[in-house]
Amino acid sequence: MNDTDLVLVTGASGHVGAELVDRLAATGSRVRAMSRKPQDVAVPVGAAVVRGDADEPASLDAAFAGVDRAFLMSAETIDPDTGPTHVPALVDAAVRAGVSHLVLLSVYSGGEGGDVLAAWWAQIERSVVGSGLRWTLLRPGRFMSNALAWASRLDGSDEVAVPFAHRPAASIDPADIAAVAAAALTDTDGRHDGATHQLSGPAAMTPSDELAAIGALLGRPLRAVEPPLDQVRAGMIRSGMREAVVDAALARTLESSDGAEVLPTVERVLGRPARSFGDWLDAHRDAFTAGRSPASPSSAV
Ligand SMILES: NC(=O)c1ccc[n+]([C@@H]2O[C@H](COP(=O)([O-])OP(=O)(O)OC[C@H]3O[C@@H](n4cnc5c(N)ncnc54)[C@H](OP(=O)(O)O)[C@@H]3O)[C@@H](O)[C@H]2O)c1
């Protein structure tokens, strides 16, 4: 990678992408952030913003013009009947633009396993691996940022409904995923070429543990309550997920311990330990404290 090489970050307004844009800009890389709403995306000085929508492949040529390396992610709703279109469209645009290296944000098990989720992610990963460009796959487990979904539910009761609240996962800070992505995108010795990095955080915690840590920050005894499985399933279907996808996701959650293992990858790539949930919470405390008055001494007991 030369100092003049341009890196495109898709999903630049997302948890990983925003961290990645900041990190690349801070370390002197030329970076272009892609969003469907570029006017809403704040980027650091020196970074550029471009409009691009994976649903409109024609919009991607301007986004990829002059780009040397690209970070690809997908926010597409899984539809087993159609198969993925977003990442394949991004890859096609990258090939047209002469991009040299793609770094894909995948999921923990990638295309492995025999269900509809595996089939979906296998197609996405294949589009990158089969592109003819250099590639790196990132396969992270649960994101610590999933806890942000609780922030709006903390007014009132100290009990919060959390599906699978007692299932452990070594959740990862999106900033660490971004740091590994940045290492691959700025690699000069080919160390990340053809590498699949499965990523975890530094400790297995349950959502219930994470909620308790947020409670300690707020001085409240927050407790996770697990809703019954049929309610969880109905909620997932209401959110727009296809039934076959819901069934596969629930079967994985109930039948495997995927994501609970603490992996050495972040430390191996970055030369420092993965960030803890406490580190993540320190950096995102405003999401939980803003607009909330501190607990009174009696409610903090
Ligand atoms: N959450 C987890 O626990 C977890 C675990 C493993 C893997 N993952 C994977 O991580 C990814 C999510 O990453 P994230 O949390 O960083 O993202 P995020 O915060 O959910 O943000 C979604 C991003 O997708 C972009 N986007 C949505 N529709 C788009 C379109 N049509 N064209 C181009 N961009 C579009 C949005 O950009 P604009 O709105 O600005 O256009 C936004 O930046 C998913 O692929 C997920 O499967 C998540």
The ligand as an SDF file (V2000), in Angstrom:
LIG
                    3D

 48 52  0  0  0  0  0  0  0  0999 V2000
  -24.3220   -7.3690   15.3760 N   0  0  0  0  0  0  0  0  0  0  0  0
  -23.6680   -8.4970   15.5110 C   0  0  0  0  0  0  0  0  0  0  0  0
  -23.6180   -9.1030   16.5960 O   0  0  0  0  0  0  0  0  0  0  0  0
  -22.9320   -9.0700   14.3100 C   0  0  0  0  0  0  0  0  0  0  0  0
  -22.0900  -10.1810   14.4980 C   0  0  0  0  0  0  0  0  0  0  0  0
  -21.3780  -10.6770   13.3980 C   0  0  0  0  0  0  0  0  0  0  0  0
  -21.5090  -10.0810   12.1500 C   0  0  0  0  0  0  0  0  0  0  0  0
  -22.3590   -9.0140   12.0030 N   0  0  0  0  0  0  0  0  0  0  0  0
  -22.5070   -8.4220   10.6600 C   0  0  0  0  0  0  0  0  0  0  0  0
  -22.0620   -7.0680   10.7060 O   0  0  0  0  0  0  0  0  0  0  0  0
  -22.7970   -6.3180    9.7390 C   0  0  0  0  0  0  0  0  0  0  0  0
  -23.3540   -5.0790   10.4100 C   0  0  0  0  0  0  0  0  0  0  0  0
  -22.2770   -4.2150   10.7090 O   0  0  0  0  0  0  0  0  0  0  0  0
  -22.4860   -2.8750   11.5430 P   0  0  0  0  0  0  0  0  0  0  0  0
  -23.1040   -3.2280   12.8660 O   0  0  0  0  0  0  0  0  0  0  0  0
  -21.2240   -2.1240   11.5060 O   0  0  0  0  0  0  0  0  0  0  0  0
  -23.5640   -2.1160   10.6670 O   0  0  0  0  0  0  0  0  0  0  0  0
  -24.7810   -1.2500   11.1880 P   0  0  0  0  0  0  0  0  0  0  0  0
  -24.3200   -0.3980   12.3340 O   0  0  0  0  0  0  0  0  0  0  0  0
  -25.9440   -2.1610   11.3550 O   0  0  0  0  0  0  0  0  0  0  0  0
  -25.0460   -0.2810    9.9860 O   0  0  0  0  0  0  0  0  0  0  0  0
  -25.5910   -0.7450    8.7670 C   0  0  0  0  0  0  0  0  0  0  0  0
  -24.8260   -0.0640    7.6320 C   0  0  0  0  0  0  0  0  0  0  0  0
  -25.3020   -0.5950    6.3970 O   0  0  0  0  0  0  0  0  0  0  0  0
  -25.3940    0.4680    5.4730 C   0  0  0  0  0  0  0  0  0  0  0  0
  -26.3970    0.1420    4.4700 N   0  0  0  0  0  0  0  0  0  0  0  0
  -27.6930   -0.2140    4.6910 C   0  0  0  0  0  0  0  0  0  0  0  0
  -28.3150   -0.4170    3.5110 N   0  0  0  0  0  0  0  0  0  0  0  0
  -27.4000   -0.1810    2.5380 C   0  0  0  0  0  0  0  0  0  0  0  0
  -27.4400   -0.2220    1.1300 C   0  0  0  0  0  0  0  0  0  0  0  0
  -28.5640   -0.5260    0.4560 N   0  0  0  0  0  0  0  0  0  0  0  0
  -26.3100    0.0780    0.4320 N   0  0  0  0  0  0  0  0  0  0  0  0
  -25.1720    0.4110    1.0790 C   0  0  0  0  0  0  0  0  0  0  0  0
  -25.0660    0.4620    2.4320 N   0  0  0  0  0  0  0  0  0  0  0  0
  -26.1760    0.1660    3.1460 C   0  0  0  0  0  0  0  0  0  0  0  0
  -25.7880    1.6570    6.3170 C   0  0  0  0  0  0  0  0  0  0  0  0
  -25.3310    2.8120    5.6640 O   0  0  0  0  0  0  0  0  0  0  0  0
  -26.2440    4.1100    5.3080 P   0  0  0  0  0  0  0  0  0  0  0  0
  -27.5420    3.9840    6.0630 O   0  0  0  0  0  0  0  0  0  0  0  0
  -25.3820    5.2610    5.7860 O   0  0  0  0  0  0  0  0  0  0  0  0
  -26.3640    4.0370    3.8390 O   0  0  0  0  0  0  0  0  0  0  0  0
  -25.0170    1.4250    7.6150 C   0  0  0  0  0  0  0  0  0  0  0  0
  -23.7510    2.0430    7.5680 O   0  0  0  0  0  0  0  0  0  0  0  0
  -23.8710   -7.2530    9.1640 C   0  0  0  0  0  0  0  0  0  0  0  0
  -23.4370   -7.7910    7.9370 O   0  0  0  0  0  0  0  0  0  0  0  0
  -23.9620   -8.3330   10.2170 C   0  0  0  0  0  0  0  0  0  0  0  0
  -24.4070   -9.5780    9.6760 O   0  0  0  0  0  0  0  0  0  0  0  0
  -23.0440   -8.4840   13.0440 C   0  0  0  0  0  0  0  0  0  0  0  0
  1  2  1  0
  2  3  2  0
  2  4  1  0
  4  5  1  0
  4 48  2  0
  5  6  2  0
  6  7  1  0
  7  8  2  0
  8  9  1  0
  8 48  1  0
  9 10  1  0
  9 46  1  0
 10 11  1  0
 11 12  1  0
 11 44  1  0
 12 13  1  0
 13 14  1  0
 14 15  2  0
 14 16  1  0
 14 17  1  0
 17 18  1  0
 18 19  2  0
 18 20  1  0
 18 21  1  0
 21 22  1  0
 22 23  1  0
 23 24  1  0
 23 42  1  0
 24 25  1  0
 25 26  1  0
 25 36  1  0
 26 27  1  0
 26 35  1  0
 27 28  2  0
 28 29  1  0
 29 30  1  0
 29 35  2  0
 30 31  1  0
 30 32  2  0
 32 33  1  0
 33 34  2  0
 34 35  1  0
 36 37  1  0
 36 42  1  0
 37 38  1  0
 38 39  2  0
 38 40  1  0
 38 41  1  0
 42 43  1  0
 44 45  1  0
 44 46  1  0
 46 47  1  0
M  CHG  2   8   1  16  -1
M  END
$$$$
